[in-house]
Amino acid sequence: MANALVPEFAVTNCAKSKAFYCELLGFDCVYDRPEEGFAYLKLGEAELMLDQIDLGRSFDEGHLPTEYPFGRGLNVQIEVP
């Protein structure tokens, strides 16, 4: 991990989210654990993680989003080449 901050996004379907970021936006998958619904992605200096809700490890403690759309109240700007 080269960046000081790497956001981890909770998603409902890691495979579909990974396809969006990689196939549509051009991110590369640095590594993933499909059985856990996890992927670490990179494009230029931008890095982010995807973590599927209710699959693999969970740090919930009541903080995971419960209804769509997720990420309300959070804005993320990603600078890429």
C-alpha positions as CSV (number, residue, x, y, z in Angstrom):
1,M,0.0,0.0,0.0
2,A,1.6,3.2,-1.2
3,N,-1.1,5.8,-0.3
4,A,-1.7,7.4,3.0
5,L,-5.4,6.8,2.7
6,V,-7.1,3.9,0.9
7,P,-10.9,3.9,1.2
8,E,-12.8,0.6,1.6
9,F,-16.3,0.6,0.1
10,A,-19.0,-1.7,1.4
11,V,-20.7,-3.2,-1.6
12,T,-23.6,-5.7,-2.1
13,N,-21.9,-7.6,-5.0
14,C,-18.1,-7.4,-5.1
15,A,-17.8,-9.1,-8.6
16,K,-20.2,-6.5,-10.1
17,S,-18.5,-3.6,-8.4
18,K,-15.0,-4.9,-9.4
19,A,-16.3,-5.2,-13.0
20,F,-17.5,-1.6,-12.9
21,Y,-14.2,-0.2,-11.6
22,C,-12.0,-2.4,-13.7
23,E,-13.8,-2.8,-17.0
24,L,-15.5,0.5,-17.2
25,L,-13.2,2.9,-15.3
26,G,-9.9,1.2,-16.0
27,F,-8.7,0.2,-12.5
28,D,-6.4,-2.8,-12.2
29,C,-7.1,-5.5,-9.5
30,V,-3.9,-5.7,-7.4
31,Y,-5.3,-8.7,-5.5
32,D,-8.6,-10.1,-4.5
33,R,-10.2,-12.8,-2.4
34,P,-13.4,-13.7,-4.3
35,E,-14.4,-16.2,-1.6
36,E,-14.5,-13.3,0.9
37,G,-15.9,-10.7,-1.5
38,F,-12.8,-8.5,-1.3
39,A,-10.8,-6.7,-4.0
40,Y,-7.9,-4.2,-3.8
41,L,-7.9,-1.9,-6.9
42,K,-5.5,0.6,-8.3
43,L,-5.4,3.2,-11.1
44,G,-2.4,5.5,-11.2
45,E,-1.8,6.6,-7.6
46,A,-5.5,6.0,-6.6
47,E,-6.2,2.9,-4.6
48,L,-9.4,1.6,-3.1
49,M,-10.8,-1.6,-1.6
50,L,-14.2,-3.3,-2.1
51,D,-15.7,-5.4,0.6
52,Q,-18.9,-7.3,0.1
53,I,-21.4,-7.0,2.9
54,D,-22.2,-10.3,4.7
55,L,-19.4,-12.3,3.1
56,G,-16.0,-12.9,4.6
57,R,-14.8,-10.8,7.5
58,S,-17.0,-8.1,8.9
59,F,-16.2,-5.0,11.0
60,D,-19.9,-4.1,11.3
61,E,-20.6,-3.3,14.9
62,G,-23.7,-1.5,13.6
63,H,-21.9,0.8,11.2
64,L,-22.5,-1.0,7.8
65,P,-25.1,0.6,5.5
66,T,-28.5,-1.1,5.7
67,E,-30.2,0.4,2.7
68,Y,-29.4,1.6,-0.8
69,P,-27.9,4.0,-1.8
70,F,-24.8,3.4,0.3
71,G,-22.3,6.1,0.9
72,R,-24.7,8.9,1.7
73,G,-23.0,11.8,3.4
74,L,-19.6,10.8,2.0
75,N,-18.0,12.3,-1.0
76,V,-14.8,10.8,-2.5
77,Q,-12.8,12.5,-5.2
78,I,-10.4,10.2,-7.0
79,E,-7.7,11.7,-9.3
80,V,-6.6,9.4,-12.0
81,P,-4.6,9.7,-15.2
